[in-house]
Amino acid sequence: MAVKVSGAKRLLRKIFRPKRKSLTWNEIWHMAPLQISFLIRSVYDFLPSNSNLVRWGKKENPTCPLFQSGQTTEHFLSSC
């Protein structure tokens, strides 16, 4: 049985897609400082994804080595 690569990627994304969870201020208040820093950096797109590294002049190629597409923060955290 042959499976197309794009179909396999779609299936994997569907299976492993993280569930969205709303955080309360109380939960955020009790997080470790590094967790809060990561949360803020991910919300404001300041994590070192390949596209950000290109934008910051630290890298020349924004492509994800696994999926051969642009590696944005969203891709980095949820699809890759």
KERO-28996 format. One line per 5 residues: their letters; for each residue x, y negated, z of N, C-alpha, C. Coordinates in nm, 3 decimals, padded with zeros to 5 digits. Example, Ala and Ser with C-alpha at 12.3 -4.5 7.8 and 13.67 -1.06 7.14 Angstrom:
AS) 01.319/00.569/00.780/01.230/00.450/00.780/01.320/00.330/00.780 | 01.285/00.225/00.708/01.367/00.106/00.714/01.290/-00.003/00.787
END
This chain:
MAVKV) 00.084/00.118/00.000/00.000/00.000/00.000/00.088/-00.125/00.000 | 00.076/-00.206/-00.099/00.156/-00.328/-00.111/00.082/-00.445/-00.048 | 00.157/-00.525/00.026/00.101/-00.644/00.089/00.179/-00.764/00.038 | 00.108/-00.864/-00.010/00.174/-00.985/-00.056/00.237/-01.057/00.062 | 00.352/-01.118/00.039/00.422/-01.189/00.145/00.337/-01.301/00.202
SGAKR) 00.271/-01.378/00.115/00.188/-01.489/00.164/00.074/-01.437/00.250 | 00.016/-01.322/00.214/-00.091/-01.262/00.294/-00.039/-01.217/00.429 | 00.082/-01.163/00.431/00.142/-01.118/00.557/00.170/-01.237/00.648 | 00.221/-01.346/00.591/00.246/-01.467/00.670/00.117/-01.520/00.731 | 00.011/-01.522/00.649/-00.118/-01.571/00.696/-00.169/-01.484/00.811
LLRKI) -00.156/-01.352/00.797/-00.201/-01.260/00.901/-00.121/-01.280/01.030 | 00.011/-01.294/01.018/00.094/-01.315/01.136/00.058/-01.445/01.206 | 00.034/-01.552/01.128/-00.005/-01.679/01.189/-00.136/-01.666/01.264 | -00.230/-01.592/01.205/-00.361/-01.575/01.269/-00.348/-01.497/01.400 | -00.265/-01.393/01.400/-00.248/-01.309/01.519/-00.175/-01.385/01.629
FRPKR) -00.068/-01.455/01.594/00.018/-01.517/01.694/-00.009/-01.665/01.716 | -00.114/-01.720/01.655/-00.145/-01.862/01.673/-00.174/-01.888/01.821 | -00.104/-01.982/01.881/-00.129/-02.009/02.023/-00.267/-02.069/02.044 | -00.325/-02.036/02.155/-00.455/-02.092/02.192/-00.432/-02.234/02.245 | -00.517/-02.325/02.205/-00.506/-02.462/02.256/-00.559/-02.467/02.397
KSLTW) -00.486/-02.535/02.484/-00.526/-02.546/02.623/-00.519/-02.692/02.662 | -00.623/-02.739/02.724/-00.623/-02.876/02.775/-00.555/-02.875/02.911 | -00.468/-02.971/02.931/-00.401/-02.985/03.060/-00.469/-03.094/03.141 | -00.481/-03.070/03.268/-00.533/-03.175/03.356/-00.416/-03.259/03.405 | -00.446/-03.379/03.452/-00.340/-03.464/03.508/-00.276/-03.397/03.628
NEIWH) -00.354/-03.324/03.704/-00.300/-03.254/03.821/-00.197/-03.149/03.779 | -00.226/-03.075/03.670/-00.130/-02.975/03.621/-00.002/-03.043/03.571 | -00.018/-03.153/03.500/00.099/-03.225/03.450/00.181/-03.281/03.566 | 00.114/-03.336/03.665/00.180/-03.395/03.781/00.267/-03.294/03.854 | 00.224/-03.167/03.856/00.297/-03.063/03.929/00.396/-02.985/03.842
MAPLQ) 00.417/-03.027/03.718/00.515/-02.961/03.631/00.656/-03.001/03.671 | 00.751/-02.916/03.635/00.892/-02.950/03.652/00.928/-03.063/03.556 | 01.023/-03.148/03.592/01.060/-03.261/03.505/01.098/-03.220/03.363 | 01.167/-03.107/03.347/01.204/-03.064/03.211/01.081/-03.024/03.130 | 00.981/-02.967/03.194/00.857/-02.933/03.124/00.784/-03.059/03.080
ISFLI) 00.781/-03.159/03.166/00.717/-03.286/03.130/00.792/-03.352/03.014 | 00.924/-03.348/03.019/01.005/-03.405/02.912/00.976/-03.334/02.779 | 00.970/-03.201/02.782/00.940/-03.125/02.661/00.801/-03.159/02.609 | 00.705/-03.169/02.699/00.567/-03.202/02.661/00.561/-03.338/02.592 | 00.624/-03.437/02.651/00.623/-03.573/02.594/00.695/-03.575/02.460
RSVYD) 00.811/-03.509/02.453/00.887/-03.507/02.327/00.811/-03.435/02.216 | 00.736/-03.330/02.251/00.659/-03.260/02.148/00.539/-03.342/02.102 | 00.473/-03.410/02.193/00.357/-03.493/02.157/00.399/-03.609/02.067 | 00.512/-03.671/02.097/00.557/-03.787/02.019/00.655/-03.751/01.907 | 00.667/-03.622/01.876/00.749/-03.574/01.764/00.896/-03.615/01.778
FLPSN) 00.953/-03.593/01.896/01.094/-03.621/01.919/01.176/-03.496/01.945 | 01.123/-03.378/01.911/01.200/-03.255/01.925/01.291/-03.239/01.803 | 01.404/-03.171/01.818/01.499/-03.162/01.707/01.461/-03.060/01.600 | 01.346/-03.081/01.536/01.309/-02.996/01.421/01.400/-03.036/01.304 | 01.406/-02.952/01.204/01.491/-02.985/01.089/01.451/-03.116/01.023
SNLVR) 01.319/-03.142/01.011/01.279/-03.269/00.948/01.320/-03.389/01.031 | 01.313/-03.378/01.164/01.359/-03.489/01.248/01.510/-03.505/01.240 | 01.583/-03.394/01.235/01.729/-03.403/01.224/01.770/-03.471/01.094 | 01.695/-03.446/00.987/01.722/-03.515/00.859/01.691/-03.663/00.875 | 01.578/-03.694/00.936/01.537/-03.835/00.956/01.639/-03.910/01.041
WGKKE) 01.699/-03.840/01.138/01.797/-03.903/01.227/01.939/-03.900/01.169 | 01.956/-03.846/01.048/02.086/-03.843/00.983/02.180/-03.737/01.037 | 02.128/-03.634/01.101/02.211/-03.529/01.160/02.218/-03.403/01.073 | 02.130/-03.396/00.974/02.123/-03.278/00.888/02.077/-03.323/00.750 | 02.109/-03.243/00.648/02.071/-03.281/00.511/01.949/-03.207/00.459
NPTCP) 01.921/-03.087/00.512/01.813/-03.005/00.457/01.704/-02.984/00.562 | 01.579/-03.027/00.535/01.471/-03.012/00.632/01.400/-02.877/00.626 | 01.449/-02.786/00.542/01.380/-02.660/00.518/01.398/-02.560/00.632 | 01.288/-02.491/00.665/01.292/-02.382/00.762/01.362/-02.263/00.698 | 01.463/-02.206/00.763/01.534/-02.094/00.702/01.449/-01.968/00.687
LFQSG) 01.344/-01.954/00.765/01.260/-01.834/00.755/01.149/-01.847/00.651 | 01.083/-01.963/00.645/00.967/-01.980/00.559/00.996/-02.060/00.432 | 01.116/-02.116/00.420/01.155/-02.195/00.304/01.057/-02.309/00.275 | 01.009/-02.371/00.382/00.924/-02.490/00.369/00.972/-02.590/00.473 | 00.917/-02.710/00.470/00.959/-02.813/00.565/00.937/-02.771/00.709
QTTEH) 01.037/-02.790/00.793/01.025/-02.752/00.933/00.991/-02.875/01.016 | 00.862/-02.900/01.032/00.815/-03.009/01.116/00.805/-02.959/01.260 | 00.777/-03.049/01.352/00.760/-03.008/01.492/00.642/-02.912/01.505 | 00.533/-02.940/01.435/00.417/-02.851/01.441/00.453/-02.711/01.392 | 00.524/-02.704/01.280/00.567/-02.574/01.226/00.660/-02.505/01.325
FLSSC) 00.754/-02.579/01.378/00.853/-02.528/01.472/00.788/-02.467/01.595 | 00.682/-02.530/01.646/00.619/-02.483/01.769/00.507/-02.382/01.747 | 00.443/-02.383/01.630/00.327/-02.294/01.617/00.334/-02.193/01.504 | 00.410/-02.218/01.400/00.407/-02.128/01.285/00.533/-02.044/01.268 | 00.644/-02.094/01.314/00.772/-02.029/01.288/00.803/-01.922/01.390
END
